[in-house]
Amino acid sequence: MNRKIFYLAGTLLVMTFSSCYYDVEDELYPASNCDTTDVTYRQSVVPVLKNNCYSCHSTAMANGSVVLDNYQSVKAVAADGRLLGSINHESGYIAMPQDQGKLSDCDIRKITIWIENGIQDN
Ligand code: HEC
């Protein structure tokens, strides 16, 4: 097979698949399904941490010395970048929640917005 055609076909194939990937993602996570109006610490962040993190990161049982059941402690981990680094599974951070799937895009978005808005105690 002519090499140029082979590479061209390969490139097209990759382009086809990557565009499909985005199409599917748009359908799976329409922005409207994730309510990010009025994101606050108590309403948006605490429930996610309670359901996914308290079992290992409470004051009584603080794995990795990370405590997530009170504002001051969460603020520290959010401010030093470890909260987002770990839930986004970024390199250089330990992926959280440990041994479980990644948090939903919506939960991650809410926590991200809360941090971008200044890590307020609201
Ligand atoms: C099953 C137990 C478990 C759960 C659930 C869990 N963690 Fe962890 N987490 C750990 C352990 C153990 C460590 C320490 C790992 C180490 O030091 O090797 C840790 C470490 C961390 C760290 C420090 C990471 C770093 O790179 O320094 C952060 C931040 C963290 N967890 C956040 C979370 C968040 C946020 C959740 C919920 C979304 C969560 N964890 C859920 C067990 C857990």
Boltz pocket constraint, residues with backbone or C-beta under 6 A from the ligand:
constraints:
  - pocket:
      binder: B
      contacts: [[A, 48], [A, 49], [A, 52], [A, 53], [A, 54], [A, 55], [A, 56], [A, 57], [A, 63], [A, 64], [A, 66], [A, 68], [A, 77], [A, 82], [A, 83], [A, 86], [A, 87], [A, 92], [A, 93], [A, 94], [A, 95], [A, 96], [A, 97], [A, 98], [A, 99], [A, 103]]
      max_distance: 6.0
